[in-house]
Amino acid sequence: KSIFAQKFFMIQTICKDLGKIDYQEAWDYQKTIFSEVLENKQKNIPLNYFLLCEHPHVYTLGKSGSENNLLIDYIQLQAKDATFYKIDRGGDITYHGPGQIVGYPIIDLEAFNLSVKNYVFNIEEVIINTLKALSIQSERLEGATGVWIEPNSPKARKICAIGIKASRYITMHGFAFNVNTDLSYFNYINPCGFTDKSVTSLEKELGEKQDFEKIKELVKDNFSKVFKTDLMIQ
């Protein structure tokens, strides 16, 4: 294949797969990367990251969320082998756990020429395109971020949650895409504050466990295309 037939983008993004990692550890790492990206921005040196990982059972509550949406107490949390964090992203409560692809883009929105609204739209597009490649039709739901299946029906169910923070046009936090997720953990919260909508996973939609690494590659590929960036795998 001729090198000229390949597509090269002006913007480069370092892509790191952190594997299975404790939530606090990943959050601390995000803060470190954020500071590095900000420092480089001030020197006019572009630096962008796309972190991928998987967390042990954890519930996180965004700064606009209500603790009432966590339906179990701390003792029950421990019995479920889960932890709970109040964090600095937007959005309400969500769950992270094994079998879920969590993505944290730490990018300079100005370098990508994106508003926060367009940035969220792009993340949704990455997951919508990934699902399309697996023959699953998904959409956005008016007034609610994330990616939904049959959003305007009584069977509306969310397959990907999004909660971000943007400070000085640099992003943190990101998305949680249910692949082989144990959905029973969502029973202990009102996911994203909703009491009338359910959640789903790729495994549930397709009727069998999915190849986690293969899905991750699809997500990376679609991230590169939607954001028009070359991923430098580290």
Summary of the structure (lengths in Angstrom):
residues: 234
radius of gyration: 17.4
end to end distance: 24.2
largest distance: 60.2
contacts: 749
relative contact order: 0.19
helix: 36%
strand: 32%
